[in-house]
Every structure is written in structure tokens, then in C-alpha cells.
């Protein structure tokens, strides 16, 4: 037997061993999962029923157009409620007016400490449960005979964070309740504010003395508001703010509805729509979708906004989200230049400044990728025409950045030097490839020059070949991709080609992603051997695995991940990273979670402003799945996939009419024109 055969057998043995280890690792990871702390409830949310042995605290971010709050909540040692609020006012800018210059304050105020029942302070509070449904609801008992329901939520339209309290008398006699009047104002140092001093007000409503009969309930309120000098906001009607928040949540619940046999996936998808959509701030530079996390507000990024979240908004039909997406691209377009200098990575401070501290991160590829997909799926010719010059410019920028190997060079990638990315990385070239493909589709819809579009097709074909030649490699025993020249460790971003329909190395890439070298109990490690994880790479990977047709493993790992994020110890949304940021609920990650379904499981790929291809990947365990009230391509429509023996039946309806109905083989790509 010659040496080549020995080498081949050795590789096969190693591949087999790694596969077995991957299966064992996954089984161990799944089997070690403890019973969930949270349960899906019947009212559209999730609930944590508190046990006597419980000792747990968590945090969640909630946002409105002028405010965001990270609520830290849980149990104190005596099982009373722990609540602390880190409140951010993105348009109250501080000095220096940089990325992180949103006025932020912590409020630990506990209204109950000043409340009295029968002329005595509250002796004992016992929490019974916490619920999340786009608001935070806390149920507890006071002094054994009184039920208290707290509901915490941000205002949709005002710089106000609201808390609603309902106290019910479950004793057998009339009780006397005293609700304190609170009206405190803190004025910030004028030297620290871009617009001078700011007023932070804490107030109660419906305070006073009350006689509460057996079975009666009393409602009172607490709110926190931040204003500029001379800014007058009418007396806050917390009940009306509660109504507006519920109207917003109702809109999300009735649009882009995922229906599968898996209730956890359905609920996780519904929650992700909330976080993806609420974090948009009405800045003086127009609506800006912001990641959040007590750091990133009134600003936009080429990755989080242009690449991750903006292509999702058309499918949701959320006009304010779509407006924020278009506004983001307009801001980036301001920096096009004839010298083809890089567009800034971020537009900050309500659009008045920029950040480019990591140099060129491949931002033009991110913008072109997102803008082209957004324009196609939005389905509006006028919008597409407006974005076309930005897409053209970004494509030409990337073309000028090609190295002798024909892949795109950049200073870093979206991780901004946290991990090495070489002079040219796999992510940037993959995004540029998809942008070229999308630009060809979009250009045809707009009647653009055929020679120009032919050049894009040729460039895309060459780039795909060069991606294989330059990045294709055996890394740690897997015939997958090296992330950059010289890279010898598996990286989470090897998943990127799968998300742009490059499947040349799909099997080995999927094996590597789910191997013990990369997969952890929290999803993908950023790099083999490192404990750092960023959910964004796991979310991209799951989308790519479905797109590549590995539905069995895709579903298994998606179910595990979704269960952990929705019902585990830190809920209910995808997170940014750990240890950096302590798993903040950054908003765009929730958009990436939704795209696992729209682009991965259902396989929506826009190919014109009024048509798309569908490649549904119905899991073997399911008989049906559907997306209802989908928006895009200028229409509203439903997608339904049902099993018929060994085949699937795909039905698309719009306006009550069936526009597509066909029985086909699973994994088949079908063209849908609206």
C-alpha cells in the first residue's frame, strides 16, 4: 500500500473519531441540561414559578423610542423581590459625545418600603412567580393576605419607564392602605451634558389613603422620566402607556407568525421579534436601530444594523423598523467618496459623528450585502433606486480591495481584533460574494445596464472559486475553511459560506461546527480552545445548516439552543457575548434568530423586487410548518408546508388567493412570484 493510501486511511480514521466525539459531546451537552427554570404559559409569555429553594437573579433589556432599561430582578435571601433599574436616555447626550454617551442612571428605589398596610410597614413579602411577555410581571404576597402584581415596561413614545402596581385585599376584613407620594427630581451637572443639565424625575400616581374592602383591588403607579431643560411632557398616564406597549406587542404577535409543532421554537421566535423591533430610537438623525446593552444607542453599525437586522424588517411589516433600516443606509451613503476611502464602521451620536476605531472591518461588504437584500425583499422600486448607488459604490470598493489571490482584504472583521483575522478573512469575501449575486438580481428588476450586471455575475463566479482556493483547507482534521491565511484553529465563522449558498464543503463544515472543538453548552465558541462565545456566530451557523439541508442536526441544535435561551437561566432572548458584556440582550441578535427560520428553515431568498425562491426544509419529525402574515415584495402572504408521504406540499396564499400550490421533493428550490 502506497503512502497516499495510508494517508487517506489515516484521515478517514481521524474523521470517524472526530464524528463520534462530536456525537458524544452533543449527547452529553443535551443530557446535562437541567430542568428549565421557566415554563411556557398560556397567555403568550413565559413564567418562573418560584420555589422555596430558589435563589436566582437575572437581567433583561426593554426599550422604547426614547428610553431603554436593563431591569435586574430576582429574589433576595428572604424571598422578597429584588429589582434594580439601569435606565438609559439615548437622546440625553453626555460629554464627550461618543458611542457610549447616553445618559444612564441606576434606580434601586423600592416603593414598598414606604407603603403601609393597616398603619404598619410591610412585614413580609413572598414572591410567587415572575412572568415575561414583553413586560415583566412579578406576583407576590404581602403580610400573607395581600396579593401584589407589579408590571414593569418602557413607554413606546416617551422618555419614561413605567411600573404598574395592583394590590388586592385577600383578607376577611377591610384594610387601610397608605400609598406614599413621591416626586423627586435630580438635576445633572450641566458641564457633563451636551445640552446642559437634564432633569431625572421619579414620581408616583394614585397615592394617598385608601380603605380597601375584602376582595377589592387598588391600582397605583411609579414612573421614571428624563427630560432636557425646557422640555415639557404632560402628566404621565401610565395606564395609557401600558395600552400603547400592548398595542405594539399585539402588532408583533399578529405579523410574521411562526407555527410549528415545537411550542418552544414558536415562542422563542415571537419573543425575538420583540427585542429585534423595540430597540429603535427617534434621534435627531432619524430613527436609529441600536444594539443596546447600556452601551450602544442613537447610533448604527455596518454589521448589527446594515448586515444583521435590516434585511429582516421587510418580512415583519413593521414600518418603523423599515424606516430605520432605510435611514441607516442613507447615513452610510453620506460617506461615499470618489477616492474609495472606507465608509465608517459606525455612525454615532444621533448621526453627528462617526467611529472607525477598528479600521476597515469589511464594512462595505456588510453594507452591500444588507442593502441589496433589503431592497429586494422590501419590494419598492423607488427605495431600490435610492439604494442602488450605495450598493454600486460598496461593490466597487470591495473590487478594489481584492488581493492577488482574488479575495477581499480588510484591516479586521466585525470582531474588531478580539480574534485574529489576517489580511483577508472568509466572512468579508463571503458577504461580498452574496452582495454581487443580489446586485445582479436587483439590477435586473431596475432595468440596469446589462453589461454592468454581467460583470457582477462574472465577479461573483470568480470570487466563489477564489474563496474555495484561498480559504478551503483542512483545519484540525476537517476539510472546511481556514478563516484567514495561516489560521490553524477552527473558527465559528466558517459557517458563513453556508448562509450565502456556498455548499462545496458543507458536510465537513457542519461536522466541524458541531464537533467538541467548537460546540459548547452555549453554542459555538468563537475559536477552538477558547471559552468566548458570541451568539451571532451560532445564529448564522444554524441558519446555514438548515440552508445546507442538514435538517436533522439543525433542528436538534436549534431546539437545544432555543430552550436554553428562552427557558433556562438567562432569558428570554439571544445574547451578545460572554464573558464580554455578560450576555447582554443586544437587539440585532434577535433579528438573526428570526432569520434562522425565514432564510434557513423556509429558505426565502429574494431574486427580484416581486419574487423569491423558497427552499423549505421540513424536519422529519414534523408534519407541517407555516409562516403567516409575511410581508415583503410589496405584498402580504402566507407560506404553508405540509408533509405528503415522502414529499412535501408547499402552498403560498396572498389576499385570500392561492398563488402557488405544488407537491415536491423536500429541499427543492421553488420560484414564487407575487
C-alpha positions as CSV (number, residue, x, y, z in Angstrom):
1,X,0.0,0.0,0.0
2,X,1.5,3.3,-1.0
3,X,1.9,6.4,1.3
4,X,-1.1,8.2,-0.3
5,X,-3.4,5.4,0.6
6,X,-2.0,5.2,4.2
7,X,-2.6,9.0,4.4
8,X,-6.2,8.6,3.2
9,X,-7.0,5.9,5.6
10,X,-5.4,7.9,8.4
11,X,-7.6,10.8,7.5
12,X,-10.7,8.6,7.4
13,X,-10.0,7.2,10.8
14,X,-9.4,10.7,12.3
15,X,-12.6,11.9,10.6
16,X,-14.6,9.0,12.0
17,X,-13.2,9.5,15.5
18,X,-14.0,13.3,15.4
19,X,-17.5,12.5,14.3
20,X,-18.1,10.0,17.1
21,X,-16.6,12.6,19.6
22,X,-19.0,15.2,18.2
23,X,-22.0,13.0,18.7
24,X,-20.9,12.1,22.2
25,X,-20.3,15.7,23.0
26,X,-23.7,16.7,21.8
27,X,-25.4,13.9,23.7
28,X,-23.5,14.9,26.8
29,X,-24.4,18.5,26.4
30,X,-28.1,17.8,25.9
31,X,-28.3,15.2,28.6
32,X,-26.7,17.6,31.2
33,X,-29.4,20.2,30.6
34,X,-31.2,20.6,33.9
35,X,-34.9,21.1,34.2
36,X,-35.9,24.5,32.9
37,X,-36.4,27.3,35.4
38,X,-39.0,28.9,33.1
39,X,-42.2,27.4,31.6
40,X,-44.3,28.5,28.6
41,X,-47.5,29.9,29.9
42,X,-51.0,30.1,28.3
43,X,-51.0,33.9,27.8
44,X,-48.2,34.3,25.3
45,X,-45.3,34.5,27.6
46,X,-43.1,32.5,30.0
47,X,-43.3,32.1,33.8
48,X,-40.9,31.2,36.6
49,X,-42.9,29.7,39.4
50,X,-40.7,30.4,42.5
51,X,-39.9,27.5,44.8
52,X,-38.8,27.9,48.4
53,X,-35.3,26.7,47.5
54,X,-34.9,29.2,44.7
55,X,-32.1,31.8,44.8
56,X,-31.7,33.4,41.4
57,X,-31.3,36.8,39.7
58,X,-31.4,37.8,36.1
59,X,-31.5,40.8,33.8
60,X,-33.5,41.8,30.7
61,X,-33.5,44.8,28.5
62,X,-36.6,46.6,27.3
63,X,-36.8,49.6,25.1
64,X,-38.9,52.4,23.5
65,X,-38.2,55.2,21.1
66,X,-36.7,57.5,23.8
67,X,-35.7,55.1,26.6
68,X,-34.1,51.8,27.4
69,X,-33.9,49.9,30.6
70,X,-31.9,46.9,31.8
71,X,-34.0,45.5,34.6
72,X,-32.2,43.4,37.2
73,X,-34.6,41.2,39.0
74,X,-35.0,38.1,41.1
75,X,-35.0,37.0,44.7
76,X,-33.4,38.4,47.8
77,X,-32.3,35.9,50.5
78,X,-35.6,36.3,52.3
79,X,-37.5,35.7,49.1
80,X,-38.7,39.2,48.7
81,X,-38.4,40.9,45.3
82,X,-35.1,42.2,44.1
83,X,-35.5,44.9,41.4
84,X,-32.9,47.4,40.1
85,X,-33.2,49.5,37.0
86,X,-30.4,50.8,34.8
87,X,-32.2,53.4,32.8
88,X,-30.8,54.9,29.6
89,X,-32.0,58.1,27.9
90,X,-30.3,57.9,24.4
91,X,-31.1,61.4,23.4
92,X,-29.9,63.0,26.6
93,X,-26.3,63.1,25.4
94,X,-23.3,63.5,27.7
95,X,-19.8,64.7,27.2
96,X,-17.7,63.5,25.4
97,X,-20.5,62.8,22.9
98,X,-19.1,59.4,21.8
99,X,-20.6,56.0,21.2
100,X,-21.4,55.5,24.9
101,X,-22.6,59.0,25.7
102,X,-26.2,58.2,26.5
103,X,-27.3,59.4,30.0
104,X,-27.6,56.3,32.2
105,X,-28.6,56.1,35.9
106,X,-29.3,53.2,38.3
107,X,-32.5,53.4,40.3
108,X,-32.9,51.0,43.3
109,X,-35.9,52.7,44.7
110,X,-38.3,50.3,46.4
111,X,-41.8,51.9,46.7
112,X,-43.0,49.2,49.1
113,X,-40.6,50.3,51.8
114,X,-42.7,53.5,52.2
115,X,-46.1,51.8,51.7
116,X,-48.2,50.8,54.8
117,X,-51.0,48.4,55.4
118,X,-53.2,49.0,58.4
119,X,-50.8,51.7,59.5
120,X,-47.8,49.4,59.6
121,X,-44.9,48.9,57.3
122,X,-45.0,45.7,55.3
123,X,-43.7,42.9,57.4
124,X,-43.1,40.2,54.9
125,X,-43.2,39.8,51.1
126,X,-43.0,36.4,49.4
127,X,-42.6,36.2,45.6
128,X,-44.7,33.6,43.9
129,X,-43.8,34.0,40.3
130,X,-42.2,36.1,37.5
131,X,-43.6,36.3,34.0
132,X,-42.2,37.8,30.8
133,X,-44.4,38.7,27.8
134,X,-42.9,41.9,26.5
135,X,-43.3,43.3,30.0
136,X,-42.0,42.0,33.4
137,X,-44.8,40.9,35.7
138,X,-44.0,40.0,39.3
139,X,-46.5,38.3,41.6
140,X,-46.1,38.3,45.4
141,X,-47.9,38.2,48.7
142,X,-47.7,40.9,51.4
143,X,-48.2,40.0,55.0
144,X,-49.8,36.8,53.9
145,X,-53.2,38.3,53.0
146,X,-52.5,40.7,50.2
147,X,-51.7,39.9,46.6
148,X,-49.4,42.4,44.7
149,X,-48.9,42.4,41.0
150,X,-46.1,44.6,39.6
151,X,-45.9,45.2,35.8
152,X,-42.7,46.9,34.5
153,X,-42.4,48.2,31.0
154,X,-41.0,51.1,28.9
155,X,-43.1,53.8,27.3
156,X,-43.3,53.4,23.5
157,X,-43.2,57.1,22.6
158,X,-41.9,58.9,25.7
159,X,-38.7,59.0,27.7
160,X,-40.5,57.2,30.6
161,X,-40.1,53.9,32.3
162,X,-43.3,52.7,33.9
163,X,-44.4,50.5,36.8
164,X,-48.0,49.5,37.5
165,X,-48.9,48.0,40.9
166,X,-52.2,46.3,41.7
167,X,-52.8,45.4,45.4
168,X,-55.7,43.1,46.2
169,X,-57.1,42.5,49.7
170,X,-57.5,38.8,50.2
171,X,-58.1,39.1,54.0
172,X,-61.5,38.8,55.5
173,X,-61.7,42.4,56.7
174,X,-61.3,45.9,55.5
175,X,-57.7,47.1,55.2
176,X,-56.3,50.6,55.3
177,X,-53.6,51.4,52.7
178,X,-51.3,54.3,52.5
179,X,-49.5,54.9,49.2
180,X,-46.7,57.4,49.6
181,X,-46.4,60.5,47.3
182,X,-43.1,60.5,45.6
183,X,-41.9,63.4,43.5
184,X,-38.1,63.6,43.4
185,X,-36.0,65.4,40.8
186,X,-32.3,65.0,40.3
187,X,-30.6,67.6,38.0
188,X,-27.4,66.5,36.4
189,X,-24.2,68.6,36.2
190,X,-24.7,71.0,33.2
191,X,-21.0,70.7,32.4
192,X,-21.5,67.0,31.7
193,X,-24.4,67.3,29.3
194,X,-24.3,68.2,25.6
195,X,-27.4,70.3,26.1
196,X,-26.6,71.3,29.7
197,X,-28.5,70.0,32.7
198,X,-31.0,67.2,32.5
199,X,-33.9,66.5,34.9
200,X,-34.5,63.0,36.2
201,X,-37.8,62.6,37.9
202,X,-39.2,59.8,40.0
203,X,-43.0,60.0,40.7
204,X,-46.0,58.1,41.9
205,X,-49.6,58.3,40.8
206,X,-52.7,57.5,42.7
207,X,-51.0,58.0,46.0
208,X,-52.9,58.7,49.2
209,X,-55.0,56.9,51.9
210,X,-57.4,54.2,50.8
211,X,-59.9,51.9,52.5
212,X,-59.8,48.5,50.8
213,X,-62.6,46.1,51.5
214,X,-62.3,42.3,51.3
215,X,-61.7,41.2,47.7
216,X,-61.1,44.7,46.4
217,X,-58.1,45.8,44.5
218,X,-56.2,49.1,44.3
219,X,-54.0,50.3,41.4
220,X,-51.2,52.8,41.8
221,X,-48.1,53.7,39.7
222,X,-44.5,54.6,39.7
223,X,-42.6,56.1,36.8
224,X,-39.1,57.5,36.0
225,X,-38.7,60.2,33.4
226,X,-35.7,62.1,31.9
227,X,-36.0,65.5,30.2
228,X,-34.0,68.3,28.8
229,X,-34.2,71.9,30.0
230,X,-37.4,73.4,28.6
231,X,-38.8,70.0,27.5
232,X,-42.3,69.7,28.9
233,X,-44.0,66.4,29.0
234,X,-47.7,66.2,30.0
235,X,-48.7,64.4,33.2
236,X,-47.9,60.7,32.6
237,X,-50.9,58.4,32.2
238,X,-49.2,55.1,33.0
239,X,-52.4,53.2,32.1
240,X,-52.3,54.7,28.6
241,X,-48.6,53.9,28.3
242,X,-49.4,50.3,29.2
243,X,-52.1,50.3,26.5
244,X,-49.6,51.6,23.9
245,X,-47.0,49.0,24.9
246,X,-49.6,46.2,24.5
247,X,-50.7,47.6,21.1
248,X,-47.0,47.4,20.0
249,X,-46.8,43.8,21.3
250,X,-50.1,42.9,19.6
251,X,-48.9,44.1,16.3
252,X,-45.8,41.9,16.5
253,X,-47.9,38.9,17.6
254,X,-50.1,39.2,14.6
255,X,-47.4,39.6,11.9
256,X,-44.8,37.1,10.7
257,X,-46.3,34.3,12.8
258,X,-44.3,31.1,13.1
259,X,-46.3,27.9,13.6
260,X,-44.6,24.6,14.1
261,X,-45.2,21.6,16.2
262,X,-42.5,22.9,18.6
263,X,-44.0,25.4,21.1
264,X,-40.6,26.4,22.3
265,X,-39.4,27.5,18.9
266,X,-42.7,29.3,18.2
267,X,-42.5,31.2,21.5
268,X,-38.7,32.0,21.1
269,X,-39.4,33.4,17.6
270,X,-42.3,35.5,19.0
271,X,-40.0,36.9,21.7
272,X,-37.2,37.6,19.3
273,X,-39.5,39.8,17.2
274,X,-40.0,42.0,20.3
275,X,-36.3,42.6,21.1
276,X,-35.5,43.0,17.4
277,X,-38.1,45.7,16.9
278,X,-38.3,47.6,20.2
279,X,-34.7,48.9,20.2
280,X,-35.2,51.8,17.7
281,X,-34.5,55.3,18.9
282,X,-36.1,58.5,17.5
283,X,-32.9,60.6,17.2
284,X,-32.4,64.0,15.6
285,X,-30.7,62.0,12.8
286,X,-33.9,60.0,12.3
287,X,-34.9,56.5,13.6
288,X,-31.8,54.5,14.6
289,X,-31.9,50.9,15.5
290,X,-29.4,50.4,18.4
291,X,-27.9,47.3,19.8
292,X,-28.4,48.4,23.4
293,X,-26.6,46.7,26.3
294,X,-26.1,50.0,28.3
295,X,-23.5,51.0,25.6
296,X,-24.8,51.3,22.1
297,X,-27.7,53.8,21.4
298,X,-28.6,56.5,19.0
299,X,-26.0,55.0,16.6
300,X,-25.8,52.4,13.8
301,X,-23.2,49.8,12.8
302,X,-22.4,48.2,9.5
303,X,-22.7,44.8,11.0
304,X,-25.5,45.0,13.6
305,X,-27.8,47.2,11.5
306,X,-26.8,47.1,7.9
307,X,-26.0,43.4,7.8
308,X,-27.9,41.6,10.6
309,X,-31.2,43.3,11.3
310,X,-32.2,45.5,8.3
311,X,-32.7,42.6,5.8
312,X,-35.2,41.1,8.3
313,X,-37.6,44.1,8.8
314,X,-39.4,43.8,5.4
315,X,-40.8,40.4,6.3
316,X,-42.2,41.7,9.6
317,X,-44.0,44.6,8.0
318,X,-43.0,46.9,10.8
319,X,-42.9,50.3,9.1
320,X,-40.9,52.0,11.8
321,X,-38.3,49.2,11.5
322,X,-38.2,49.5,7.8
323,X,-37.9,53.3,8.1
324,X,-34.9,52.8,10.5
325,X,-33.3,50.4,8.0
326,X,-33.6,52.9,5.1
327,X,-32.3,55.7,7.4
328,X,-29.3,53.6,8.3
329,X,-28.3,53.1,4.7
330,X,-28.8,56.8,4.0
331,X,-26.4,57.6,6.8
332,X,-23.8,55.3,5.4
333,X,-24.3,56.7,1.9
334,X,-23.2,60.1,3.1
335,X,-19.7,58.8,3.3
336,X,-19.3,57.5,-0.3
337,X,-16.4,59.2,-1.8
338,X,-14.6,59.2,-5.2
339,X,-11.3,58.1,-3.6
340,X,-12.9,55.0,-2.3
341,X,-11.8,55.5,1.3
342,X,-13.6,53.2,3.7
343,X,-17.1,54.0,5.0
344,X,-17.0,54.4,8.8
345,X,-17.9,51.3,10.8
346,X,-20.4,53.2,12.8
347,X,-22.4,56.5,12.7
348,X,-22.8,57.7,16.3
349,X,-24.2,60.4,18.5
350,X,-27.6,60.7,16.7
351,X,-25.8,60.9,13.3
352,X,-23.4,63.7,14.2
353,X,-20.2,61.8,14.4
354,X,-18.5,58.5,13.4
355,X,-16.5,55.7,14.9
356,X,-13.9,53.8,12.9
357,X,-11.5,52.7,15.6
358,X,-11.0,49.2,14.2
359,X,-10.2,50.5,10.7
360,X,-11.9,48.8,7.7
361,X,-13.7,45.8,9.1
362,X,-15.1,44.7,5.8
363,X,-17.9,47.3,6.4
364,X,-18.6,47.9,2.7
365,X,-19.2,44.2,2.2
366,X,-21.6,44.2,5.1
367,X,-23.5,47.2,3.8
368,X,-23.7,46.0,0.2
369,X,-24.9,42.6,1.4
370,X,-27.6,44.0,3.7
371,X,-28.7,46.9,1.4
372,X,-29.2,44.6,-1.6
373,X,-31.2,42.0,0.3
374,X,-33.2,44.7,2.0
375,X,-34.0,46.5,-1.3
376,X,-35.1,43.2,-2.9
377,X,-37.3,42.0,-0.1
378,X,-38.8,45.4,0.6
379,X,-40.2,45.3,-3.0
380,X,-40.4,49.0,-3.5
381,X,-38.8,50.2,-6.7
382,X,-38.3,53.8,-5.5
383,X,-36.5,52.6,-2.4
384,X,-34.4,50.2,-4.5
385,X,-33.4,53.0,-6.9
386,X,-32.3,55.2,-3.9
387,X,-30.1,52.4,-2.5
388,X,-28.6,51.4,-5.9
389,X,-25.8,54.0,-5.9
390,X,-24.7,52.9,-2.4
391,X,-24.7,49.2,-3.4
392,X,-22.7,50.1,-6.6
393,X,-20.1,52.0,-4.6
394,X,-19.7,49.3,-2.0
395,X,-19.2,46.7,-4.6
396,X,-16.6,48.7,-6.4
397,X,-14.8,49.4,-3.1
398,X,-14.6,45.6,-2.5
399,X,-13.4,45.0,-6.0
400,X,-10.6,47.5,-5.4
401,X,-9.6,45.6,-2.2
402,X,-9.0,42.3,-3.9
403,X,-5.6,40.8,-3.3
404,X,-3.5,38.8,-5.8
405,X,-5.5,35.7,-4.7
406,X,-8.7,37.4,-5.6
407,X,-10.2,37.7,-2.1
408,X,-11.1,40.8,-0.2
409,X,-8.6,42.4,2.2
410,X,-9.5,44.4,5.3
411,X,-7.9,45.6,8.5
412,X,-10.1,43.4,10.7
413,X,-13.5,41.8,10.8
414,X,-16.7,42.5,12.8
415,X,-14.9,41.2,16.0
416,X,-12.6,44.2,15.7
417,X,-9.4,42.4,16.6
418,X,-10.7,40.4,19.5
419,X,-9.6,37.3,17.5
420,X,-7.1,37.3,14.6
421,X,-8.5,37.8,11.1
422,X,-5.4,38.2,9.0
423,X,-5.2,40.5,5.9
424,X,-8.2,38.9,4.3
425,X,-10.9,36.9,6.1
426,X,-13.6,34.4,5.0
427,X,-16.5,36.5,6.3
428,X,-15.8,39.6,4.2
429,X,-15.3,37.8,1.0
430,X,-18.5,35.6,1.5
431,X,-20.6,38.7,2.2
432,X,-19.2,40.4,-0.9
433,X,-20.0,37.3,-3.0
434,X,-23.6,37.4,-1.8
435,X,-23.8,41.1,-2.5
436,X,-22.7,40.6,-6.1
437,X,-25.4,37.9,-6.6
438,X,-28.1,40.2,-5.0
439,X,-27.0,43.2,-7.0
440,X,-27.4,41.2,-10.2
441,X,-31.0,40.3,-9.1
442,X,-31.8,43.8,-8.1
443,X,-30.2,45.4,-11.2
444,X,-32.4,43.2,-13.4
445,X,-35.5,44.4,-11.5
446,X,-34.5,48.0,-12.0
447,X,-33.5,47.6,-15.7
448,X,-29.9,48.5,-15.1
449,X,-27.2,48.1,-17.8
450,X,-26.8,44.5,-18.8
451,X,-23.1,44.8,-19.3
452,X,-22.7,46.0,-15.7
453,X,-24.8,43.1,-14.4
454,X,-22.8,40.7,-16.5
455,X,-19.6,42.0,-14.8
456,X,-21.2,41.4,-11.4
457,X,-22.0,37.8,-12.4
458,X,-18.5,37.2,-13.6
459,X,-17.0,38.7,-10.5
460,X,-19.2,36.5,-8.3
461,X,-18.2,33.4,-10.1
462,X,-14.5,34.2,-9.8
463,X,-14.9,35.1,-6.2
464,X,-16.6,31.9,-5.4
465,X,-13.7,30.0,-7.0
466,X,-11.2,32.1,-5.1
467,X,-12.9,31.6,-1.8
468,X,-12.5,27.8,-2.3
469,X,-8.9,28.1,-3.5
470,X,-7.7,30.6,-0.8
471,X,-9.8,29.6,2.3
472,X,-10.6,25.9,1.6
473,X,-8.4,23.9,3.9
474,X,-8.1,21.0,6.3
475,X,-8.2,22.5,9.7
476,X,-7.9,20.3,12.8
477,X,-8.9,17.3,10.7
478,X,-11.9,18.8,9.0
479,X,-11.9,19.7,5.3
480,X,-13.6,23.0,5.9
481,X,-12.2,26.6,5.7
482,X,-9.4,28.4,7.3
483,X,-10.6,31.8,8.4
484,X,-7.5,33.6,7.1
485,X,-4.1,32.6,5.7
486,X,-2.1,31.0,8.4
487,X,-5.2,30.2,10.5
488,X,-4.8,26.7,12.1
489,X,-7.7,26.6,14.6
490,X,-11.3,26.1,13.8
491,X,-13.3,29.3,13.9
492,X,-17.1,29.8,14.3
493,X,-17.3,32.0,11.2
494,X,-16.6,29.0,8.9
495,X,-20.4,28.9,8.8
496,X,-20.6,32.0,6.7
497,X,-20.3,30.3,3.2
498,X,-23.4,28.1,4.1
499,X,-25.5,31.2,4.6
500,X,-24.7,32.5,1.1
501,X,-25.4,29.2,-0.7
502,X,-21.8,28.1,-1.0
503,X,-22.1,24.4,-0.2
504,X,-18.8,23.0,-1.6
505,X,-17.6,22.0,1.9
506,X,-20.9,21.8,3.7
507,X,-20.6,18.3,5.2
508,X,-17.2,18.8,6.8
509,X,-18.1,22.4,7.8
510,X,-21.2,21.2,9.6
511,X,-19.3,18.4,11.3
512,X,-16.7,20.9,12.5
513,X,-19.3,23.3,13.8
514,X,-20.9,20.6,15.9
515,X,-17.7,19.0,17.0
516,X,-16.4,19.3,20.5
517,X,-13.7,21.6,19.1
518,X,-16.4,24.4,18.6
519,X,-19.7,23.4,20.1
520,X,-20.2,24.3,23.8
521,X,-23.2,24.3,26.1
522,X,-23.8,28.0,25.0
523,X,-23.4,27.4,21.3
524,X,-20.3,28.0,19.2
525,X,-17.0,29.0,20.8
526,X,-15.5,31.8,18.7
527,X,-12.4,29.8,18.3
528,X,-11.5,26.2,19.2
529,X,-10.0,26.0,22.6
530,X,-11.4,29.4,23.8
531,X,-14.3,29.9,26.2
532,X,-15.5,33.1,24.5
533,X,-18.8,32.8,22.6
534,X,-20.8,35.3,20.6
535,X,-24.4,34.2,19.8
536,X,-24.3,35.9,16.4
537,X,-22.0,33.2,15.0
538,X,-24.2,30.4,16.4
539,X,-27.3,32.1,14.9
540,X,-25.5,32.4,11.5
541,X,-24.4,28.7,11.8
542,X,-27.9,27.4,12.5
543,X,-29.3,29.3,9.5
544,X,-26.5,28.0,7.3
545,X,-27.0,24.4,8.5
546,X,-30.7,24.5,7.5
547,X,-29.9,26.2,4.2
548,X,-27.4,23.3,3.5
549,X,-30.1,20.8,4.1
550,X,-28.9,19.1,7.3
551,X,-32.3,19.5,8.9
552,X,-31.9,16.7,11.4
553,X,-28.9,18.2,13.1
554,X,-30.0,21.7,12.5
555,X,-33.3,21.1,14.4
556,X,-31.6,19.2,17.2
557,X,-29.1,22.0,18.0
558,X,-31.7,24.8,17.3
559,X,-34.1,23.2,19.8
560,X,-31.3,22.9,22.4
561,X,-30.1,26.5,21.9
562,X,-33.7,27.9,21.9
563,X,-34.7,26.0,25.0
564,X,-31.6,27.3,26.8
565,X,-32.1,31.0,25.8
566,X,-35.9,31.0,26.3
567,X,-36.4,28.9,29.3
568,X,-33.0,28.5,31.0
569,X,-31.2,30.7,33.5
570,X,-30.8,33.9,31.4
571,X,-33.9,34.6,29.3
572,X,-35.7,35.2,27.0
573,X,-33.6,36.5,24.1
574,X,-30.4,35.6,22.2
575,X,-27.4,37.4,23.7
576,X,-24.4,39.2,22.5
577,X,-21.3,37.5,24.1
578,X,-19.6,36.1,27.1
579,X,-17.5,36.9,29.1
580,X,-17.6,40.3,27.4
581,X,-20.8,42.1,28.1
582,X,-22.2,39.5,30.5
583,X,-24.6,38.1,27.9
584,X,-26.3,41.4,27.1
585,X,-29.6,41.3,25.2
586,X,-28.3,43.2,22.2
587,X,-31.1,43.7,19.7
588,X,-29.8,42.6,16.3
589,X,-29.0,39.1,17.6
590,X,-32.8,38.6,17.9
591,X,-33.2,39.6,14.2
592,X,-30.6,36.9,13.4
593,X,-32.6,34.4,15.4
594,X,-35.7,35.1,13.3
595,X,-33.6,34.8,10.1
596,X,-32.8,31.1,11.0
597,X,-36.4,30.5,10.1
598,X,-37.2,32.9,7.3
599,X,-34.0,32.2,5.3
600,X,-32.9,28.9,6.8
601,X,-35.8,26.6,7.6
602,X,-38.1,28.2,5.0
603,X,-35.3,29.1,2.6
604,X,-36.6,32.5,1.5
605,X,-34.1,34.0,-1.0
606,X,-35.2,37.3,-2.8
607,X,-34.4,37.2,-6.5
608,X,-36.3,40.3,-7.6
609,X,-38.4,43.1,-6.1
610,X,-41.6,40.9,-6.6
611,X,-40.3,37.3,-6.4
612,X,-38.2,35.0,-4.4
613,X,-37.2,31.3,-4.2
614,X,-38.3,29.1,-1.4
615,X,-36.3,26.0,-0.3
616,X,-38.3,24.7,2.7
617,X,-36.5,22.2,4.9
618,X,-39.4,20.4,6.8
619,X,-37.9,18.4,9.6
620,X,-38.6,14.6,9.5
621,X,-40.3,14.9,12.9
622,X,-42.8,17.5,11.7
623,X,-45.9,17.1,9.6
624,X,-46.3,20.8,8.9
625,X,-44.9,24.3,9.4
626,X,-46.0,27.7,8.4
627,X,-45.2,31.4,8.3
628,X,-48.3,33.6,8.4
629,X,-48.8,37.3,7.6
630,X,-45.4,37.5,6.0
631,X,-44.7,40.9,4.4
632,X,-42.3,41.7,1.6
633,X,-42.0,42.1,-2.2
634,X,-44.9,44.6,-2.0
635,X,-47.4,42.1,-0.7
636,X,-48.6,40.2,2.4
637,X,-48.7,36.4,2.2
638,X,-48.7,33.1,4.0
639,X,-46.4,30.1,3.5
640,X,-47.6,26.7,4.5
641,X,-45.5,23.4,4.2
642,X,-47.2,20.1,4.8
643,X,-45.9,16.5,4.5
644,X,-47.5,14.3,1.9
645,X,-46.0,10.8,2.2
646,X,-42.3,11.1,1.2
647,X,-42.9,14.6,-0.3
648,X,-44.0,18.0,0.8
649,X,-46.8,20.3,-0.3
650,X,-46.0,23.9,-0.5
651,X,-48.8,26.5,-0.6
652,X,-48.4,30.2,-0.8
653,X,-51.5,32.4,-0.5
654,X,-51.9,36.2,-0.7
655,X,-55.1,38.3,-0.3
656,X,-57.2,35.1,0.1
657,X,-55.9,33.7,-3.3
658,X,-53.7,30.7,-3.7
659,X,-50.7,31.9,-5.8
660,X,-48.6,28.8,-5.6
661,X,-49.5,25.2,-4.8
662,X,-47.2,22.3,-5.5
663,X,-46.2,18.8,-4.2
664,X,-42.4,18.4,-4.5
665,X,-39.3,16.7,-3.1
666,X,-38.0,18.0,0.3
667,X,-35.3,20.6,-0.1
668,X,-36.4,21.6,-3.7
669,X,-36.0,25.3,-4.5
670,X,-39.2,26.8,-6.0
671,X,-39.8,30.2,-7.6
672,X,-42.6,32.3,-6.2
673,X,-43.7,35.5,-7.9
674,X,-46.1,37.9,-6.2
